[in-house]
Amino acid sequence: MARGYSSRHLRMYAESGVAARRFQQRHRNQLWQSDLKYGPYLPLAKAER
């Protein structure tokens, strides 16, 4: 457990021979994933008093 895996997970991986399961959805467009490091600059207007 010190590395984040329980004995159940270790048994499952040892029996299947696969370290990770495939992650997918049944139908197209049910899951969207993105990774963004630099985004657009959005200048915010100062509130008028």
Secondary structure, DSSP 8 states (H G I E B T S, - for coil): -TTS--HHHHHHHHHH--SS-----SSTTS------SS-----------
